[in-house]
């Protein structure tokens, strides 16, 4: 098998893994959506991270879709650290681990 074919197969497999991870992240967002909505109501529209309460300038706060597959559903403010909780989700991350991490950060609020 030539190097070009091996590289193409490796790239194809990496894309499949990437799609699986992206889908898993969407599923986890759906699972924690109610918790995030509840916290969003608690901050009453303030421009603060709804998880940890960080109120850094807008350049550090990021808007995050509650449901990435349905962008019309709404956005929430997250600081970069809390947003990274979702970005670091891999296939072996459980929903309980994500909820635990979010709740630990929210307790500081």
Secondary structure, DSSP 8 states (H G I E B T S, - for coil): --HHHHHHHHHHHHHHHHHHHHHHHHHHHHHHHHHHHHHHHHHTT-SS-TTT-----TTT-EEEESSTT-GGG-EEEE-HHHHHHHHT--TT--HHHHHHHHHHHHHT-
